[in-house]
């Protein structure tokens, strides 16, 4: 099976943060923006825009590493690889908010927030889950859907890299593809 | 604010110290919030997001990977031009509605409906009545006030072909505006028409939208704002040169400190009256204070500094920090540029925020509405609230860093003429001789995206060094004041020509002409100069700059300056860069239309070079030395 991923091209990001809004919406209870913003436990985005030199934006999210340092550091086994193939997803019922995963993560993509999915809405590790519920319904991840500049796309990494190689080949000859 | 970067945010050590204190006290400031918003929305920054209708909202992708048209079909040029048109309309509306409040007050004065306000400058009222063609034999002050108010209030309507102050516009300029169909007809009309044109499916051509934006801005600069300036002078007195002090250190540790903030002198003048009342001073002493201390912030601060010599505490980015000193009992505001956060910052200390305008309510503030009948009584109530708040001041929280800086203010056009001996001839001779190579209005706001006061102060220092006279208003004026550029001694920082003129006339090289509505004094002075020389404003060796602007009002000012023929440098790009056509029009195309353009340059030293080059070209075209 081909595992599809969110592919990030930071040079195309305009820093609109629409991916963040739609990520939060997708992880809310209602999954409707206007309602999501007034829920008791507010959903949090799992993709974040970093600020680079001259305020250049950088979209940062979980790479779903294999092997994953976060998974290896997770004592209660809350970070699971068996929910969606090729992805590391936090099980809200197992997470104990110990902080080990975020310390182990080399990309600074794991944060802690109260979440409606956790028992009692308690605080848990919040990170990208590749929108596995949306994927099950045939949708692409919410951040990708929100992105208007193709800084975030969804597909087979190897296909994307092939396209990138062709872009580079064109660029070598001065053609902007 | 996180405890880093304080030096990167401001040129002022005392502001730096208060940012540190804000951090120590756990107070969030405008810089914190700016950082939390970064990176700002790229679509919005480029003017490429449109929320005019609910088929959208839409965004146009500047990288051309995503949509190139909104749902309605508008492309980047139309989206940007519509957004910019509304931006200008909002700015013009703000100044003009401020002017309307003054026109209505003058009418109330004329109708005898207020005892709290009078005509302080009867000569100017008479002069205006003559200029507007409504002076008639036998009219007393009240009659003149009614007549002037009525004719200017009519400028807000749709009943005229052109605004009253078109009589001030040089003939060549007015003719140009006629050809372009941009002569402003009615102030409200032009704003309303912009809202109409930018509704979905009306004006869908960028050039047409931009020309109307120019017309809207002219209805502000030669209409609403000009009415604001002129009537403020009539009611509260035309400014004359006076000295005062500026900086946060004008706050007094042992007194009840009251700040006025906002724009319209209708409120601040009454508070200035109230703090002088002996029984209020006695009440302040009864709670243990040495007295009552009033200071200004932002443009209403400029208004009472110009007319009353009331000290100023600082500019836009310092309004929260004034509270952080822990020494401010109360801030009384009217409207425009008042950060909603003041209520939250005030709640961290003992500072009361009092709102006064029916148009401007702030959740969590105390609302005491001012009208022409109750103004003095309300002002006394405000002062009473401040005295009451003094009892809650925590002396451990008080820290007022820095020292007050001396400054000279009050340079209305009338005052400039008086300083020149009653005629513009000495100024024109100095310009012809190259002693004064040109004049620049360095105006506008602060913006946390620009290092506080860095743009204003460095540009102005560069300009005066090159024998270019600087006129200033708004937050730029406060910046120059705090940097000591409005003193007679500052003449030593000017080039030899300008320095000699300043010393001969006893004026600083940077003349304070007022608040942001008072930019009309600058365009009016340009018109007077152009008329004296028989040329157009665009022929003069003049320019304008807004290095740290942030507001819609500032954009309207910039556009009326350019449409009046004045080259204008912006330190921050307006949200138009998403459209190549609109951007090219702004920075080059307008030259062929109005004889002036915008330039965008964040570096004040490079901005000075741009202005200098412009002045050289204009001087040479007039047959003068560069």
HADDOCK unambig.tbl for C-alpha pairs under 7 A between the chains (distance, minus, plus):
assign (segid A and resid 14 and name CA) (segid B and resid 42 and name CA) 4.62 0.50 0.50
assign (segid A and resid 15 and name CA) (segid B and resid 39 and name CA) 5.35 0.50 0.50
assign (segid A and resid 15 and name CA) (segid B and resid 40 and name CA) 6.31 0.50 0.50
assign (segid A and resid 15 and name CA) (segid B and resid 41 and name CA) 5.55 0.50 0.50
assign (segid A and resid 15 and name CA) (segid B and resid 42 and name CA) 5.35 0.50 0.50
assign (segid A and resid 16 and name CA) (segid B and resid 40 and name CA) 6.39 0.50 0.50
assign (segid A and resid 16 and name CA) (segid B and resid 41 and name CA) 3.72 0.50 0.50
assign (segid A and resid 16 and name CA) (segid B and resid 42 and name CA) 4.90 0.50 0.50
assign (segid A and resid 16 and name CA) (segid B and resid 43 and name CA) 6.42 0.50 0.50
assign (segid A and resid 17 and name CA) (segid B and resid 41 and name CA) 6.58 0.50 0.50
assign (segid A and resid 51 and name CA) (segid B and resid 38 and name CA) 6.92 0.50 0.50
assign (segid A and resid 51 and name CA) (segid B and resid 39 and name CA) 6.31 0.50 0.50
assign (segid A and resid 55 and name CA) (segid B and resid 39 and name CA) 6.16 0.50 0.50
assign (segid A and resid 57 and name CA) (segid B and resid 39 and name CA) 6.04 0.50 0.50
assign (segid A and resid 148 and name CA) (segid B and resid 61 and name CA) 6.04 0.50 0.50
assign (segid A and resid 148 and name CA) (segid B and resid 66 and name CA) 5.09 0.50 0.50
assign (segid A and resid 149 and name CA) (segid B and resid 61 and name CA) 5.80 0.50 0.50
assign (segid A and resid 149 and name CA) (segid B and resid 63 and name CA) 6.16 0.50 0.50
assign (segid A and resid 149 and name CA) (segid B and resid 65 and name CA) 5.47 0.50 0.50
assign (segid A and resid 149 and name CA) (segid B and resid 66 and name CA) 5.52 0.50 0.50
assign (segid A and resid 150 and name CA) (segid B and resid 65 and name CA) 6.21 0.50 0.50
